Amino acid sequence: MVEKPEVLAIIPARGGSKGIPGKNIRDFAGFPLIAYSIVAARQSEGVTRVIVSTDSPEISDVAKKFGAEVPFIRPASLAEDTTPDQPVFLHALNWLAENEDYRPDLVVQLRPTSPIRPLDLIDRAVEIMSENPDADSVRGVVPAGQNPHKMWRIAADGKLIPLLTVAGIDEPYNAPRQSLPPVYWQTGHIDVIRPEVILKKGSMSGDVILPVLIDPDYMVDIDNLGDWARYEWVVREKNLEMVWPGSKKRHWPEKISLVVFDFDGVLTDDRVWVNQDGEEFVAANRSDGAGIRLLLNGGVKAVIISTEVNPVVASRAKKIGLPYFQGIGDKRRTLLSYLETEGCLAEETVYVGNDLNDLPCFPIVAFTFAVADAHEEVLRQADHVLMKKGGYGAVREVCDMILRKYEQS
């Protein structure tokens, strides 16, 4: 039998990001950004060890929480804005060799800023390296969005000069795109490198570089907050088969007959005002109420199940025309009872929640939503994280999404 290679995944994550402060542990679609790379490595069949190289104790704590090792803290001199990858990986390999006598056969680089990865990407890349012993590295690439054969430089005299030439085509910049050689753009998803390339050649790629092709739908590189919002939308809306740090996400049910809403933190912003007489007041969103009425007019049922005992639950529910249950300690039991009593199918039911007491209901229904400011564990277990916060249009967002789905079907 061929012995399985020792494959070390290294995730470089410094703490001093200036473009997005705290970037590597900032919440991305419900999880710290770095969690996506750690989980991708841990789920891979080919990777045998996962470490994070960081200068930050805070990043170290988060990394360990998601199952990575942090055997050392990277020196500050190797965590500057202009520090390239090679000395960071050289430091990691030398430290492991000197302190643990550990020498991997292959090194996998997983950049946290490319969190949207196909499920099989790492194993495909490792397999390519294993089957090609003469290769120095494998690099993730996607088809380029712009063809460089139609790009130009401007000379000192102000004239345009073609960036590239093509053998057999005199003017590639005037040629049909289909007749030009295909070109590819490197991504930050993955690199697999032989350690000797890093240690002896002082390179992160070497001379013989092979491609692992990635579907352009997974193309992502987060550099600023605009990128952050755009790619969170991709995670929420495109239903990609991607590495996910939480429970396996379910797809939308074919039909939705019932929507179950929590009250506090979903139909309100989870705050309460109390006057001198002890009377409590909450704020509701008129847009949410209008969305629910549209939902009901579209033939979809809805119900409120709330732990809150304040009469405001009944008042608001009656105002928008919903049945309600309040003062509920066991939401799961109430939900099951309601489904049976009303003859509603669990596989046609969705749930909108924000806090831990909603979680027991999640496995019962076909699909779950978390408002944008939900508890972190709810964000992680929900099938879809909404863009809006509770009390600030999250319910309307759900209603509009459901109605659009019906229009498209």
PyMOL commands that set and color helices and strands:
alter all, ss='L'
color gray80, all
select helices_A, chain A and resi 23-25+33-43+57-65+76-78+85-100+121-131+148-150+172-174+177-179+195-199+216-218+225-237+286-297+312-320+331-342+346-348+356-361+376-381+394-408
alter helices_A, ss='H'
color red, helices_A
select strands_A, chain A and resi 7-12+27-28+31-32+49-53+106-109+137-143+152-154+160-162+184-193+209-213+258-261+273-274+280-281+301-305+324-325+349-353+367-370+384-385
alter strands_A, ss='S'
color yellow, strands_A
deselect
rebuild
show_as cartoon
